[in-house]
Amino acid sequence: MSKVFTIGEILVEIMASQTGQSFDRPGVWHGPYPSGAPAIFIDQVTRFGVPCGIISCVGKDGFGDINVNRLAADGVDIRGISVLPLETTGSAFVTYHESGDRDFIFNIKNAACGKLSARHVDERLLKDCTHFHIMGSSLFSFHMVDAVKKAVTLVKQNGGVISFDPNIRKEMLDIPEMRDALHFVLELTDIYMPSEGEVLLLSSHGTSERAIAGFLEDGVKEVIVKRGSKGASFWSATEQFHIGGYPVQEIDPTGAGDCFGGAYVACRQLGYSTRQALQYANACGAIAVTRRGPMEGTSLLADIRAFIDHHKADIRERA
């Protein structure tokens, strides 16, 4: 049976209880919530009923347990998660500003997931992988880069599809080795999924239009630009279209883009057209921002269908 796999950080997120709460004084914090961009992505894939798995590392602690137990309960293949008894599971503290911006304090590079290396990538585990998804946020260490390169090479050799969500901080581009790793992945990418603000990050061109054309010329088969509440746009060699977003009250945006990507990839695995997959991905991202907690935003396929039907009814009533 074919499978979707991903690789990268698994961590817990602890959220400030008050908007504007600062890190430099005592306050009330909520959590821990299961998190990590690749973990959220793969949890969304499995909730659509698509076989999938993740390669990562966690510590032998409660933070690791909450993640592994959640992923396993939802149906993710967790055989690729190594438990490192001498390390601690990664964490992220997040606080929100009135503007909607967020500040984070991460413990990732020095945590268990930061120890992930090529030796944790088991070739046997990937033998039935037909689609491999990479998050740029996971390319934060040389060990992790080696692991990603090994996994991607194995999957491509077996004829698999590679999707890539850059999901990167601009600071990463100042490190030559990280930039090289991002370009290595992009050169092997079939489906590229940048946000609106990331389109130019890995392009030498000066406009988004020319950058997207360049990606397609260089071998990317599909470019999907995530535009938040405005929806998402799609390009391939033969078609271009935009699917609008859904109006919702935002509570917590963390993980929405990961849910979007997981929904799109899962829909394509289920045989949906690019248009329908993008519509479902938009709906999934919209639902995600209405729920507190990054992985709490993942949705079942039935949730998405009900959400879309509800909004169709709203549109008919307003008409």
C-alpha positions in Angstrom: 0.0 0.0 0.0 1.3 3.4 -0.9 2.1 5.9 1.9 2.7 9.6 2.5 5.7 10.3 4.7 7.3 13.3 6.2 10.3 14.1 8.3 11.2 16.7 10.9 10.5 18.3 14.3 8.1 17.0 16.9 7.5 19.3 19.9 5.0 20.6 22.3 3.6 24.1 22.2 2.7 26.1 25.4 0.6 29.2 24.7 0.2 32.4 26.6 -3.3 32.8 28.2 -3.5 36.6 27.5 -2.9 38.6 24.4 0.2 40.8 24.8 1.6 38.6 27.6 5.4 38.9 27.7 8.0 36.3 28.2 9.9 38.3 30.8 7.4 38.1 33.7 5.3 35.4 35.3 2.0 34.6 33.7 -0.5 31.8 33.0 0.3 29.4 30.1 -1.8 26.8 28.5 -0.6 23.4 27.2 1.3 21.3 26.4 -0.2 20.9 22.9 1.2 18.3 20.4 3.0 20.3 17.7 5.7 20.6 15.1 5.0 21.5 11.5 5.7 18.1 10.0 3.7 16.4 12.8 0.7 18.7 12.2 0.9 18.0 8.5 1.0 14.3 8.8 -1.8 14.2 11.4 -4.0 16.0 8.9 -3.1 13.5 6.2 -4.1 10.5 8.4 -7.4 12.2 9.4 -8.4 12.1 5.8 -7.9 8.3 5.9 -4.7 8.3 3.9 -1.9 5.9 5.1 1.1 7.9 6.3 4.1 8.0 8.6 6.7 10.4 10.1 10.4 10.2 10.8 11.5 12.1 13.9 13.0 11.9 17.4 11.4 12.6 20.8 12.7 12.4 24.3 11.7 9.7 26.8 9.3 12.1 28.6 5.7 13.2 28.9 6.1 15.7 26.1 7.2 12.9 23.8 4.4 10.7 25.0 1.7 13.3 24.3 2.9 13.6 20.7 3.5 9.9 19.9 0.2 8.8 21.5 -1.8 11.4 19.6 -0.2 10.5 16.3 -0.7 6.8 16.8 -4.3 7.2 18.0 -5.1 9.2 14.9 -3.5 6.5 12.7 0.0 7.7 11.8 2.7 5.1 11.4 5.0 6.0 14.2 7.7 3.4 13.6 10.0 6.1 12.3 9.9 8.0 15.6 13.0 7.3 17.6 12.8 7.8 21.4 16.1 9.1 22.7 16.3 8.4 26.5 19.1 11.0 27.1 17.3 13.9 25.3 14.2 16.0 26.0 11.4 16.6 23.6 11.4 19.9 21.8 9.2 22.8 22.9 7.8 26.2 21.8 6.4 28.9 23.9 4.2 31.4 22.0 2.6 34.7 22.9 0.2 36.8 20.8 0.1 40.5 20.1 -2.9 42.7 19.5 -1.8 43.0 15.9 -2.1 39.2 15.5 1.7 38.8 15.3 3.3 36.1 17.4 6.6 35.7 19.3 8.2 32.3 20.0 10.8 30.8 22.2 11.9 27.5 20.7 13.9 24.6 22.1 14.3 22.6 19.0 17.9 22.5 17.8 19.2 21.3 21.2 16.2 19.0 21.8 15.6 15.4 20.7 14.4 16.3 17.2 17.6 18.2 16.7 19.5 14.9 17.0 17.7 13.5 14.0 20.2 12.3 11.5 20.6 10.1 8.4 21.0 7.0 10.6 17.4 7.4 11.7 16.1 7.1 8.1 15.3 3.4 7.6 15.3 2.5 3.9 12.8 -0.3 4.6 10.3 2.1 6.1 10.3 4.1 2.9 10.0 1.3 0.5 6.2 1.8 0.1 6.4 5.6 0.2 4.9 7.2 -2.9 4.8 10.8 -1.6 7.3 12.5 0.6 6.6 16.0 2.2 9.3 18.3 3.4 9.0 21.4 5.6 11.7 24.0 5.3 11.5 24.6 9.1 13.0 21.1 9.5 16.3 22.1 7.8 17.6 23.7 11.0 20.7 21.5 11.5 23.4 19.8 9.4 22.3 16.4 10.9 18.7 17.1 9.8 19.7 18.2 6.4 21.6 14.9 5.9 18.5 13.0 7.0 16.2 14.9 4.6 18.7 14.4 1.7 18.8 10.7 2.4 15.1 10.3 2.6 14.3 12.4 -0.5 16.9 10.6 -2.6 15.5 7.2 -1.6 11.9 8.2 -2.5 12.9 9.8 -5.8 14.8 6.7 -6.8 11.6 4.7 -6.2 9.6 7.1 -8.4 7.9 8.9 -5.6 6.5 12.5 -5.6 8.1 15.2 -3.4 6.1 18.2 -2.0 7.9 21.1 -0.3 6.5 23.8 2.0 9.4 26.2 2.5 8.0 27.4 5.9 11.3 29.1 6.6 12.6 32.1 8.6 14.6 34.6 6.5 17.5 34.2 9.0 18.0 30.6 7.7 18.9 32.1 4.3 21.9 33.8 5.8 23.5 30.4 6.5 25.0 29.2 3.2 24.6 25.5 4.1 20.9 26.0 4.8 20.3 27.9 1.6 22.1 25.1 -0.3 19.9 22.5 1.4 16.7 24.4 0.5 17.8 24.6 -3.1 18.7 21.0 -3.1 15.2 20.1 -2.0 13.6 22.5 -4.5 15.5 20.9 -7.4 13.8 17.6 -6.6 10.3 19.1 -5.8 7.2 18.2 -7.8 4.7 20.2 -5.7 5.9 23.5 -4.3 3.7 25.2 -1.6 5.1 28.6 -0.5 3.1 31.3 1.3 2.5 34.6 -0.5 5.5 36.1 1.3 7.8 33.2 0.5 7.5 33.1 -3.3 10.7 35.1 -3.9 12.8 33.6 -1.1 14.3 30.8 -3.3 14.1 32.6 -6.6 16.6 34.9 -8.4 13.7 36.7 -10.1 12.2 40.0 -8.9 8.5 39.4 -9.3 6.2 36.6 -8.1 4.9 35.9 -11.6 8.4 35.4 -13.0 9.5 33.4 -10.0 6.6 31.0 -10.4 7.3 30.7 -14.1 10.9 29.9 -13.2 9.9 27.1 -10.8 7.8 25.5 -13.5 10.6 25.9 -16.1 13.0 24.2 -13.7 10.9 21.1 -13.3 8.3 21.8 -10.5 5.0 20.4 -11.7 2.6 22.3 -9.4 3.1 25.6 -7.6 0.5 26.4 -4.9 0.7 29.9 -3.3 -1.0 30.1 0.1 -2.7 33.4 0.6 -4.2 33.0 4.1 -7.8 34.3 4.4 -7.7 35.2 0.7 -7.5 31.5 -0.3 -4.8 30.0 -2.6 -3.6 30.1 -6.2 -2.5 27.2 -8.4 -0.1 27.0 -11.4 1.1 24.2 -13.6 2.3 24.0 -17.2 -1.3 23.7 -18.4 -3.5 25.6 -16.0 -3.7 28.5 -13.6 -6.6 29.4 -11.2 -7.4 30.8 -7.8 -9.7 29.4 -5.1 -11.0 31.9 -2.6 -10.9 31.5 1.2 -13.6 31.3 3.8 -14.5 34.0 6.3 -13.9 32.8 9.8 -13.1 34.3 13.2 -9.4 33.6 13.9 -8.5 32.3 17.3 -5.1 30.6 16.7 -3.3 30.6 13.3 -0.5 28.3 14.3 -0.5 25.1 12.2 -3.1 26.3 9.7 -0.7 26.2 6.8 0.4 22.7 7.8 -3.3 21.6 7.9 -3.7 23.2 4.4 -0.8 21.2 3.0 -1.9 18.0 4.6 -5.4 18.3 3.2 -4.1 19.1 -0.3 -1.7 16.2 -0.4 -4.3 13.8 1.1 -6.9 14.9 -1.4 -4.6 14.3 -4.3 -3.8 10.8 -2.9 -7.6 10.2 -2.8 -7.8 11.1 -6.5 -9.4 14.5 -6.2 -8.8 17.1 -8.9 -6.4 20.0 -8.2 -9.4 22.4 -7.9 -11.3 20.3 -5.4 -8.1 19.5 -3.5 -7.4 23.2 -3.2 -10.9 24.0 -2.1 -10.7 21.4 0.6 -7.3 22.6 1.7 -8.6 26.2 2.0 -11.5 24.9 4.1 -9.1 22.9 6.3 -6.9 25.9 6.9 -9.9 28.1 7.7 -11.2 25.5 10.3 -7.7 25.3 11.8 -7.5 29.0 12.7 -10.8 28.7 14.7 -9.3 26.1 17.1 -6.8 26.8 19.9 -3.8 24.5 19.7 -1.7 23.7 16.6 -2.6 20.1 16.1 -6.1 20.6 17.4 -6.9 22.3 14.1 -6.7 19.1 12.0 -10.1 18.0 10.5 -11.8 14.8 9.3 -12.9 14.7 5.7 -16.5 14.8 6.9 -15.8 18.0 8.8 -14.5 19.7 5.6 -17.5 18.6 3.5 -19.9 19.9 6.2 -18.0 23.2 6.4 -18.1 23.7 2.7 -21.8 22.9 2.5 -22.5 25.3 5.3 -20.7 28.1 3.6 -22.5 27.3 0.3 -25.8 27.7 2.2 -24.6 31.0 3.7 -23.8 32.3 0.2 -27.3 31.3 -1.1 -29.0 33.1 1.8 -27.0 36.3 1.2 -27.9 36.1 -2.5 
